[in-house]
Amino acid sequence: MQHAPQLSIRSLRGADARGHLDDVAHLRMAVFREWPYLYAGDMAYERAYLAAYAASPGSVFVLATDGGEVVGAATGLPLADDEPAFRAPFEAGGPDPAQVFYFGESVLLPAYRGRGIGRAFFDRREAHARALGGFAWTAFAAVERDAADPRRPQGHRGPERLWQARGYTRQPGLRMQLDWAETGRGDCSHALVFWTRPLEQAP
């Protein structure tokens, strides 16, 4: 995979990423302000959320930087270390949370999309989960939006085909509700559905 000379991707264990948490927070707020999340942004929440990831000894932060500036980030941690709301759907009828490595987000500034960085984010996190050992699944959650929502940008194409091409399957029976403030609407409850993939072990 070829990148611009100053563009680099590296993986950090949770505690080693503490110096970049504010960078990742600002990036999350910028990217998630777009459709379909429409997140209004809350720096206090972001710092607490990312600090919890950094506190997990099994977590990973994959950072894409350009000349030292963080332009993309992806995170992951053992699902057993995540908040109860994320574990609950699995405890109620999914794979054992102890065997699931959860991907928190994958965010990338628009100018850097289409260069294979998103695939690298998946590669790095899956490799991290294999290296830790003991995980049979990787998973992430995605917000569900009405296809007829008038706020959907014309011609919008979601990442679902990419996810499916990587072997991830949407699991309608694994769902959760999360609240966040939407731009122009304030606090709202949102439905999210999990996608899972069996984690094959390294040869």
C-alpha positions in Angstrom: 0.0 0.0 0.0 1.5 3.3 -1.1 1.0 6.5 1.0 2.2 10.1 0.6 5.8 10.4 2.0 4.7 12.0 5.3 1.6 9.8 5.9 2.2 7.1 8.4 0.1 4.5 10.3 1.2 3.1 13.6 -0.4 1.1 16.4 -0.2 2.1 20.1 -1.2 0.2 23.2 -3.7 2.1 25.3 -1.5 3.7 27.8 1.0 4.7 25.1 -1.7 6.7 23.3 -2.5 9.1 26.2 -0.6 11.9 24.6 -2.9 11.7 21.6 -6.3 11.5 23.2 -7.3 15.1 22.6 -6.2 14.7 18.9 -8.5 11.7 18.6 -11.3 13.5 20.4 -11.2 16.4 18.0 -11.1 14.0 15.1 -14.1 12.0 16.3 -16.1 15.2 16.8 -15.3 16.4 13.3 -16.0 13.1 11.5 -19.0 12.1 13.5 -20.6 15.4 12.9 -21.2 14.1 9.4 -24.1 11.8 8.3 -25.1 9.3 9.6 -24.1 10.1 13.2 -24.7 13.9 13.2 -23.0 14.1 16.6 -22.9 17.6 18.1 -19.7 17.0 20.0 -18.8 17.1 23.7 -15.2 17.4 24.6 -15.8 16.4 28.2 -17.5 13.2 27.1 -14.8 12.5 24.5 -12.0 12.7 27.1 -13.8 10.4 29.5 -14.6 7.9 26.7 -11.1 7.8 25.3 -9.5 7.7 28.7 -11.5 4.5 29.4 -10.0 3.0 26.3 -6.5 4.0 27.2 -7.0 2.4 30.7 -7.6 -1.0 29.2 -4.4 -3.0 29.0 -5.6 -4.8 26.0 -6.7 -1.8 24.0 -5.2 -0.5 20.8 -5.1 2.9 19.1 -4.2 2.9 15.4 -3.2 6.4 14.3 -2.8 7.8 10.8 -0.6 10.9 10.9 0.5 13.3 8.2 3.5 15.4 9.1 2.8 14.7 12.8 -0.9 15.7 12.6 -3.4 13.0 13.5 -5.7 12.7 10.4 -7.3 9.3 11.2 -7.8 7.0 14.1 -9.2 3.6 15.0 -9.6 2.0 18.4 -10.3 -1.4 19.9 -10.4 -3.1 23.2 -11.6 -6.4 24.7 -15.4 -6.2 24.9 -15.2 -7.3 28.6 -13.4 -4.0 29.3 -16.1 -1.9 27.6 -19.1 -0.2 29.2 -22.1 -2.5 30.3 -24.3 -1.1 27.5 -21.9 -2.6 24.9 -21.6 -5.9 26.6 -25.3 -6.4 27.4 -26.5 -7.5 23.9 -23.8 -10.2 23.9 -24.6 -11.3 27.4 -28.2 -11.6 26.5 -27.7 -14.0 23.5 -24.5 -13.4 21.5 -21.0 -14.7 21.6 -19.4 -14.7 25.0 -18.1 -11.1 25.6 -14.9 -12.6 26.9 -14.2 -13.9 23.4 -15.0 -10.7 21.6 -12.6 -7.9 20.6 -14.6 -4.7 20.0 -13.7 -2.0 17.5 -14.7 1.4 18.9 -14.5 3.7 15.8 -12.7 4.3 12.5 -12.5 8.0 11.6 -10.6 9.6 8.8 -10.6 13.1 7.5 -12.2 13.4 4.0 -9.0 14.3 2.2 -7.4 11.0 3.2 -10.2 8.7 2.2 -9.8 6.3 -0.7 -6.1 5.5 0.0 -6.6 2.2 1.7 -6.2 3.6 5.2 -9.6 2.2 6.3 -8.5 -1.3 5.3 -5.2 -0.8 7.2 -7.3 0.2 10.3 -9.1 -3.1 10.2 -5.9 -5.1 9.5 -4.1 -3.5 12.4 -6.9 -4.1 14.9 -7.5 -7.6 13.8 -3.8 -8.4 14.1 -3.8 -6.9 17.6 -6.7 -9.1 18.7 -4.9 -12.2 17.3 -1.7 -11.2 19.1 -3.5 -10.8 22.4 -4.9 -14.3 22.1 -8.2 -15.7 23.5 -10.5 -14.0 21.1 -12.8 -15.8 18.7 -14.7 -12.8 17.3 -14.2 -9.1 16.3 -17.2 -6.8 16.4 -18.3 -3.2 16.0 -21.6 -1.3 16.2 -23.1 1.0 13.6 -26.0 3.5 13.9 -29.2 2.6 12.0 -30.9 5.4 10.1 -34.2 5.5 8.2 -33.4 5.3 4.4 -36.0 8.0 3.9 -34.5 10.4 6.4 -34.4 13.8 4.6 -31.0 14.6 6.2 -29.3 11.8 4.2 -27.0 13.5 1.7 -27.9 12.9 -1.9 -25.9 10.0 -3.4 -24.6 8.9 0.0 -22.9 5.5 0.0 -22.3 3.8 3.3 -19.4 1.5 4.1 -21.6 -1.6 4.4 -20.1 -3.2 1.3 -16.6 -2.8 2.6 -17.6 -4.4 5.9 -19.2 -7.3 4.1 -16.2 -7.7 1.8 -14.0 -8.1 5.0 -16.3 -10.9 6.2 -18.4 -8.9 8.7 -22.1 -9.8 9.0 -24.8 -7.6 10.3 -26.5 -9.2 13.4 -30.1 -7.8 13.7 -30.5 -9.7 17.0 -27.5 -7.8 18.6 -28.8 -4.2 19.1 -28.3 -1.4 21.6 -29.5 2.1 22.3 -27.2 5.1 22.9 -28.0 8.7 23.5 -26.0 11.6 22.1 -26.7 15.2 21.1 -27.4 15.7 17.4 -26.7 18.9 15.5 -29.9 20.9 15.4 -31.9 18.5 17.5 -30.2 18.1 20.9 -30.2 14.8 22.9 -31.7 11.9 21.0 -31.7 8.1 21.5 -30.2 6.1 18.6 -30.4 2.5 17.6 -27.2 0.7 16.8 -26.7 -2.8 15.4 -23.6 -4.9 15.8 -21.6 -6.5 13.0 -19.4 -9.5 13.8 -16.7 -11.6 12.2 -15.0 -14.8 13.3 -11.4 -14.1 14.1 -9.2 -16.6 12.3 -6.0 -17.3 14.1 -2.6 -16.6 12.5 -1.0 -19.6 10.8 
